[in-house]
């Protein structure tokens, strides 16, 4: 298992810069999301699947929100959001689910499991920003 890639030390004290844990199995999508989030003023922790995300969360890494794919190997998004909601210290953590399989049944399933928002792939930079800002408040893009 590859270690999660971070652009900061997420175990240090909380800062004014929100940290987003991104769980996405497609490396190119994960990298593009990280680039967009960083340009919008967020820190990122990148995980290749839900199992890596759980490992980061269990290790006590501070995150302000989770952005996750629904269909991932080893541990999918439904299982990841279920895990998050069952942990008292994480239960209120904002979770945005995303999927290339845009069907209403899957959207209902992930929202009923506890996700706060759903993004159908492909989504725009503005769609992603709007979803996170709705949960975390507005961010100023980096210059």
N, C-alpha and C positions, 0 to 999 in steps of 0.2 A: 504494500500500500504506500503510495506516495504521500509525503507530508503535505499538509495544506500550505498554500502560498499566502503570505500576508505582506502588506506594505507598511506595517507598523507593529509595535509590540502591543497586542491586544490585551495582555494581562495587566498592563499598567492601569493606573486610575483612569476613570472615565474622563473624556475630554469633550470639548464642544463640537468635535468633529464626529458625527455618527459613523459607526462601523456596521457594515452590511456583510453578513455571511452569505456567500453565493454557493449553492449546491447545484451543480450542473455537470452532467457527464460528458457533454460534447466540449472538448478543449477549446475549439475556435469560438463557440458561443460564450463559454466561460470567460475567455480572454477579452472578447468584445464588450461584454457586460461590465467587466472590471474597468476597462478603459473609459467607458461612458460614466460609470459611477464615480471614478476618481476625478473626471473632468467636471463633475457636478458637485465636488467637494466632499465626497464620502471616502472613508477608508474601506478596504475590502479584505475579507478572508475568503480564499477560494478553495472549494472542496469538490472532488470529482464525483462524489455520490453522497447519499444520505448517511452511510456508515461513517465517512470522514467527518461529516457535519456533527453527528452525535458525539464522536470522539472529541471534537473541539469544544462542544458545549459541556460535556462531562468533565473536561479538563479545567473548566471555569473561565474559559475565554469570554471576555465581555463583548457582546454584540448588541446593537440597537434594533436590528431587524434581520429577518432571514428571507432571502429570495431563492426559491428552489424550483427545480424542474419536478414534474410529477413522475415521469417515467425515468428511473435511473436503475442501474444494476446494484445488486447487493442490498440496498435499502431505498425504496422509492419515496416519493413526496408524501403520499398518504401516511405511510408509516412514520416518516420524519415529523410531520405536523402532529400526529397522534402522540409521539414521544414528547415533543415540546409541551403540549397541553397537559400531559400527565405529570410534569415536573413543577412543583410549586414555585420554584424560583424563576421558571421560564414561562409559566402559564400565560402571562400577559404580553409576551414577546410578539411584536407584529410579524406576520408571515404572509409573504406574497408568493403564490403558486403560479407557475407558468407551464405551458404545454403547447406543443405543435399539434396535438390532437384536440382540436377545438370542438368538442361536443358537449352539449348541455349536461349530460349525465355525469361526465367526468368533473365538470366545473361544480355541479351540485355536491358531488361526493367529497371533493377536497375542501369546499367551503363548510360542509357539515362536519368534516373532521376537525375543523378549527382554523383553517386559513382565513385571513382577513380580506384578501383580494385575489383575483385571478387575472392573469394576462395570457391572451392567446398569442402564440408565436405565428408569424413574425409580428413583433410589436415595434412601435417607434420609440425613439429616445424620449419624446414627450410623454408617451403612454407610461413608460417606466418611471420617469420623474414624477408624473402626476400621482401614480400609485404610491410611491414612497413618501411624497410630500403630504398626501392625505393622511398617512399614518404617523409621520415623524415631524411634519412642519416643513416649510419651504427652506431650500438651500440656495446659496449664491454660487453660481458656477465659478470655478477657478479661472483666473485670468490667463 
